[in-house]
Amino acid sequence: MRITPKEELEHRISRLQALMAKEGLDAVLVLQNADLFYFTGTIQSGCLYVPVAGEALYLVRKEFGRARMESGLREVVPFASMRDIPGVLADYGYPLPVRVGMELDVLPVNLFERYRAVFPGAGVCDATPLIRQVRMIKSKYEIHLLQDAAVQVDRVNRRAREVIREGMTDLELAAELEFTARKEGHQGLVRMRMFNAELFYAHVFSGADSAVPAYVDTPLGGVGLNPSFGQGAGLKRIERNEPIIVDFAGCVDGYLVDQTRVFSLGRISGRLDKAYHDMLRIQERMIELVAPGVPWGSVYDACLSLAVELGYADNFMGNKGAQVSFIGHGVGIEIDEYPFIASSFNEMAFEPGMVFAFEPKVVIPGEGAIGIENTFYLSHFEGLKQLTCSDQDLTVL
């Protein structure tokens, strides 16, 4: 278990404070677990109070001892009630904020109202865009964690080669691969910021089941086991000459990479094989285009245009009528961070330090899904680097 270095946390907070100053914010309250972990190094219950200048205060209700042990921040303060916050701020010489930012994209209304009552005279705005901007630029420390996650998911991929057999269910394959990931240190959870967007470690499905759409905002959905969680692996048995999708999120010390590989027992159809190699062409187009200063949306537009040119207008990135409007997404502590290689994201551009997964995929009605996904890092000195490292060939067993 790694403890986030004190210097790492301080640098993150200083970057947030610089953005706060530009936006005229006096303070930001951080409450969501992923954001808490990013800025404090732990997720013990409480809130992080970030003033526009000065030391951040990590106010902890439960469990203070663990928070003090796990967080490298200087000021970790126990508190029993939200009513105590103004007094704590006064003890540190901080005035009550006039304009405060909160994570309005994820904060429950009741909790928001309770915190707003602590600062009755303050205007409240959404701090999420600022937090996302800080988190989207990865440090060397974070890149090392992501590299370790890539090694983990490669070991999962190698295990898939060993255990896939005719007649096993998609669920049995998923369980085998999840077991491998856990032994390799996977935390067992995949964080996604979007509301009602619970995810497994992976989407594992075969044949026609891989073409079944679902509610989740992903190109492939899967049947799942029941309507209470209608996505992912089901009880379909793996057969010969069909695609087997292993879309797996590796995770080490809280950091995620995303990778998709395709397996089969015997040869798949010529149509599916061609589609797979066409998705590799689209990935190559992305690699040619991504560079500092290039708008996210322009890469999406160019890759979508190539997909249409190759004949996939109706089934690129999902079934017709259920297609998603992105091809890539940032990864880090959550699976849906900045940047978004998506429709209409033309106001923001690629910067060194960004990490994202790129996943061109096609659904062939009646046969299944096919595609590729890798996680990439835009280096300051070496351009675009691929973090995920498993063999990209379609694996015929």
C-alpha positions in Angstrom: 0.0 0.0 0.0 1.4 3.3 -1.1 0.8 6.6 0.8 0.5 9.6 -1.5 3.5 11.8 -0.9 3.0 15.1 0.9 4.6 17.0 -1.9 2.2 15.5 -4.4 -0.8 16.6 -2.4 0.5 20.1 -1.8 1.2 20.5 -5.6 -2.4 19.4 -6.4 -3.9 21.8 -4.0 -1.7 24.7 -5.2 -2.9 24.0 -8.7 -6.5 24.1 -7.6 -5.9 27.3 -5.7 -4.5 29.0 -8.8 -7.7 28.1 -10.7 -9.8 29.3 -7.8 -8.1 32.7 -7.9 -8.9 33.1 -11.6 -12.6 32.2 -10.9 -12.9 34.5 -7.9 -13.6 31.7 -5.4 -12.7 32.2 -1.7 -12.9 28.4 -0.9 -13.7 25.0 -2.3 -15.3 22.2 -0.2 -14.3 18.7 -1.4 -16.6 15.9 -0.3 -16.7 13.2 -3.0 -14.5 10.1 -2.3 -12.5 10.2 -5.6 -11.7 13.9 -5.1 -11.0 13.4 -1.4 -8.5 10.7 -2.3 -6.8 12.8 -4.9 -6.3 15.9 -2.7 -5.9 14.2 0.8 -4.6 10.7 0.0 -7.4 9.0 1.9 -11.3 8.8 1.9 -12.0 9.0 5.6 -15.4 10.7 6.2 -15.4 14.5 6.3 -14.5 17.4 4.0 -11.5 19.2 2.7 -11.7 22.9 3.0 -9.4 24.6 0.4 -9.0 28.4 0.9 -7.9 30.4 -2.1 -4.6 31.0 -0.2 -3.1 29.2 2.8 -3.2 25.7 4.1 -6.0 23.3 3.2 -7.9 21.9 6.2 -9.0 18.3 6.2 -11.9 18.1 8.6 -12.5 14.5 9.6 -15.5 13.0 11.4 -14.6 9.3 10.9 -12.0 7.8 11.2 -9.6 10.5 12.4 -6.8 8.2 13.4 -6.7 6.6 9.9 -7.0 10.0 8.2 -4.0 11.3 10.2 -2.0 8.1 9.3 -2.9 8.0 5.6 -2.9 11.7 4.7 0.3 13.6 4.1 -1.5 17.0 4.7 -0.3 19.1 7.6 -3.7 20.1 8.9 -5.9 17.1 9.6 -8.6 18.3 12.1 -11.2 16.2 14.0 -14.7 17.7 14.0 -18.1 16.4 15.3 -20.6 18.5 13.5 -20.9 20.8 10.5 -21.8 23.5 13.0 -18.2 23.4 14.2 -16.8 24.5 10.8 -17.0 28.3 11.3 -15.2 28.0 14.6 -12.4 25.8 13.1 -12.0 28.3 10.3 -11.8 31.1 12.9 -9.1 29.2 14.8 -7.0 29.2 11.7 -7.6 32.8 10.9 -9.8 32.1 7.9 -12.9 34.4 7.3 -16.1 32.8 6.2 -16.1 32.6 2.4 -18.2 34.9 0.3 -18.0 32.6 -2.8 -17.6 28.9 -2.3 -17.3 26.1 -4.8 -18.7 22.6 -4.4 -18.9 19.4 -6.5 -22.4 20.1 -7.8 -22.3 17.3 -10.4 -22.3 14.6 -7.7 -23.3 16.2 -4.4 -26.7 14.9 -3.1 -29.1 17.8 -2.6 -29.7 17.1 1.1 -26.0 17.2 1.8 -25.5 20.3 -0.3 -28.3 22.1 1.7 -26.7 21.1 5.0 -23.3 22.5 4.0 -24.8 25.6 2.4 -26.5 26.3 5.8 -23.0 26.5 7.3 -22.2 29.5 5.1 -25.6 31.2 4.8 -24.4 34.3 3.2 -22.1 32.7 0.6 -22.8 32.3 -3.1 -22.2 28.7 -4.2 -20.9 27.6 -7.7 -19.8 24.4 -9.3 -16.1 23.6 -8.5 -16.2 20.3 -10.5 -14.7 21.8 -13.8 -11.8 23.2 -11.8 -11.2 19.9 -10.0 -11.4 18.0 -13.3 -8.8 20.3 -14.9 -6.4 19.7 -12.0 -6.9 16.0 -12.1 -6.5 15.6 -15.9 -2.8 16.4 -15.8 -1.0 13.4 -14.3 2.3 13.7 -12.4 5.2 11.3 -12.8 4.0 9.6 -9.5 0.6 9.0 -11.1 2.1 7.7 -14.3 4.1 5.1 -12.4 0.9 3.9 -10.8 -0.8 3.7 -14.1 2.1 1.7 -15.6 1.7 -0.8 -12.7 -2.0 -1.0 -13.5 -1.1 -1.7 -17.1 1.1 -4.6 -16.0 -1.7 -5.9 -13.9 -4.2 -6.0 -16.7 -1.7 -7.6 -19.0 -1.4 -10.5 -16.5 -5.2 -10.7 -16.6 -5.0 -10.8 -20.4 -2.5 -13.7 -20.2 -4.7 -15.6 -17.8 -7.6 -15.3 -20.3 -5.5 -17.2 -22.8 -5.1 -20.0 -20.3 -8.6 -20.4 -19.1 -10.9 -19.7 -22.0 -12.6 -22.9 -23.1 -15.6 -24.0 -25.1 -18.7 -24.4 -23.0 -17.7 -22.2 -20.1 -20.1 -19.3 -19.4 -19.2 -15.6 -19.8 -19.7 -15.3 -16.1 -17.2 -18.1 -15.3 -14.6 -16.4 -17.5 -15.3 -13.0 -15.8 -14.9 -14.6 -12.4 -11.6 -16.3 -13.3 -10.2 -12.9 -14.6 -11.5 -11.0 -11.6 -9.9 -13.5 -9.3 -6.6 -13.0 -11.1 -6.9 -9.2 -10.8 -7.6 -9.4 -7.1 -4.5 -11.5 -6.5 -2.6 -8.9 -8.4 -3.8 -6.1 -6.0 -6.9 -4.8 -7.7 -9.0 -2.9 -5.2 -12.2 -4.6 -6.4 -14.0 -1.4 -7.3 -14.0 0.7 -10.4 -15.0 4.4 -9.8 -17.1 6.2 -12.3 -18.2 9.8 -11.7 -21.4 9.7 -13.7 -24.7 9.3 -11.6 -26.0 5.7 -11.5 -22.9 4.5 -13.4 -21.9 1.5 -11.4 -19.3 -0.7 -13.1 -17.7 -4.1 -12.7 -14.0 -4.7 -13.1 -14.8 -5.6 -16.7 -17.2 -6.3 -19.4 -16.7 -9.9 -20.5 -19.1 -11.4 -23.1 -19.1 -13.5 -26.2 -20.9 -13.8 -29.5 -24.2 -12.2 -29.8 -24.4 -11.3 -26.1 -21.6 -8.8 -26.8 -23.9 -6.9 -29.1 -26.7 -6.5 -26.6 -27.0 -2.8 -25.6 -27.6 -1.6 -22.0 -28.4 1.5 -20.1 -24.8 2.3 -19.1 -22.9 5.0 -21.2 -20.6 2.5 -22.9 -20.5 1.3 -26.5 -21.1 -2.3 -25.4 -23.4 -3.4 -22.6 -24.1 -7.1 -22.3 -27.1 -8.9 -20.8 -25.9 -9.3 -17.3 -27.4 -11.7 -14.8 -30.7 -10.0 -14.0 -32.5 -6.7 -14.6 -31.2 -5.3 -11.3 -27.8 -4.9 -12.9 -28.4 -5.3 -16.6 -24.9 -5.2 -18.0 -21.8 -7.3 -18.3 -21.3 -11.1 -18.3 -24.3 -13.4 -18.4 -24.8 -17.1 -18.5 -24.3 -17.6 -22.3 -21.8 -20.4 -23.0 -18.8 -19.6 -25.1 -18.8 -21.3 -28.5 -16.3 -21.7 -31.3 -15.8 -19.2 -34.1 -17.2 -16.2 -32.2 -15.6 -13.1 -30.7 -14.9 -13.1 -26.9 -14.6 -9.5 -25.6 -12.5 -8.8 -22.5 -12.8 -5.1 -21.7 -10.9 -4.9 -18.4 -10.1 -2.0 -16.0 -6.8 -2.7 -14.2 -6.4 -0.8 -10.9 -3.3 -0.3 -8.6 -3.5 1.9 -5.5 -6.6 3.6 -6.8 -5.4 4.3 -10.4 -7.1 2.8 -13.4 -6.2 1.9 -16.9 -8.7 0.5 -19.5 -7.9 -2.2 -22.0 -10.0 -4.3 -24.4 -8.8 -7.4 -26.2 -10.6 -9.9 -28.4 -10.2 -13.7 -28.3 -11.8 -16.6 -30.2 -11.8 -20.3 -30.2 -11.2 -20.9 -33.9 -11.5 -18.3 -36.6 -14.2 -15.6 -36.6 -16.0 -14.5 -39.7 -14.3 -12.5 -42.4 -16.6 -9.6 -41.7 -15.7 -9.5 -38.0 -12.0 -9.9 -38.8 -12.1 -7.0 -41.3 -13.9 -4.9 -38.7 -11.2 -5.6 -36.1 -8.4 -4.5 -38.4 -10.5 -1.4 -39.4 -10.7 -0.5 -35.7 -6.9 -0.7 -35.5 -6.8 1.7 -38.5 -9.0 4.1 -36.5 -6.7 3.8 -33.5 -3.7 4.6 -35.8 -5.5 7.7 -37.1 -6.0 8.9 -33.5 -2.3 8.3 -32.8 -1.4 10.5 -35.8 -3.7 13.3 -34.7 -3.2 13.7 -30.9 -0.7 16.4 -30.0 -0.6 19.4 -27.6 -3.0 22.1 -28.7 -5.3 19.8 -30.8 -9.0 20.1 -29.7 -10.5 16.9 -28.3 -13.5 17.1 -30.5 -11.5 17.4 -33.7 -9.9 14.0 -33.1 -13.4 12.6 -32.5 -14.7 14.1 -35.7 -11.8 12.7 -37.8 -12.0 9.2 -36.3 -15.8 9.1 -36.7 -15.4 10.3 -40.3 -13.0 7.4 -41.0 -15.4 4.9 -39.4 -18.2 6.2 -41.7 -15.9 6.0 -44.7 -15.1 2.3 -43.8 -18.8 1.5 -43.7 -19.7 1.6 -40.0 -22.0 4.6 -39.8 -24.8 2.6 -38.3 -22.8 0.4 -35.9 -19.7 2.2 -34.8 -19.6 2.7 -31.0 -22.8 0.7 -30.4 -25.9 -0.6 -32.0 -27.9 1.7 -34.3 -30.0 3.9 -32.0 -27.8 3.1 -29.0 -24.5 4.5 -30.2 -22.4 6.6 -27.8 -21.0 10.0 -28.9 -17.4 9.4 -27.7 -14.5 7.2 -28.7 -12.2 8.0 -25.9 -12.2 9.1 -22.2 -9.7 10.2 -19.6 -8.7 7.7 -16.9 -7.1 8.0 -13.5 -8.9 7.6 -10.2 -12.2 7.4 -12.1 -12.9 5.8 -15.5 -14.5 9.0 -16.9 -12.1 11.8 -16.4 -11.0 14.6 -18.7 -10.1 14.5 -21.6 -13.2 13.4 -23.6 -12.6 12.4 -27.2 -16.2 13.2 -27.9 -18.7 15.1 -30.0 -18.7 18.9 -29.5 -15.6 19.0 -27.2 -13.9 21.6 -29.3 -13.1 24.2 -26.6 -10.5 22.1 -24.8 -7.3 20.9 -26.2 -4.8 18.1 -25.5 -2.0 19.0 -23.1 1.1 17.1 -21.9 0.3 15.0 -18.9 -3.1 13.8 -20.1 -4.0 10.1 -19.9 -6.9 8.7 -21.8 -8.4 5.4 -23.1 -9.3 5.1 -26.8 -11.8 2.4 -27.7 -13.0 2.2 -31.3 -15.6 -0.6 -31.4 -18.2 -2.0 -33.8 -21.3 -4.0 -33.3 -22.2 -6.6 -36.1 -25.9 -7.5 -35.6 -26.3 -11.2 -35.1 -22.6 -11.9 -34.7 -21.3 -9.8 -31.9 -19.0 -6.9 -31.2 -15.4 -6.3 -32.1 -12.8 -3.6 -31.3 -9.7 -2.5 -29.4 -9.0 -0.3 -26.4 -5.7 1.0 -25.1 -4.7 3.6 -22.5 -2.4 6.4 -23.7 -0.2 9.1 -22.1 0.7 12.4 -23.8 4.3 12.8 -22.6 6.0 16.2 -22.3 9.0 15.0 -24.2 8.1 11.9 -26.2 4.7 12.6 -27.6 1.9 10.0 -27.3 2.9 6.9 -25.4 0.8 3.7 -25.0 0.6 2.5 -21.4 -1.4 -0.7 -21.9 0.9 -3.4 -23.2 -0.9 -6.6 -24.1 -0.5 -8.1 -27.6 -2.9 -6.3 -29.9 -3.5 -9.2 -32.2 -6.9 -10.8 -32.2 -6.0 -14.0 -30.2 -7.2 -17.2 -31.8 -7.0 -20.1 -29.3 
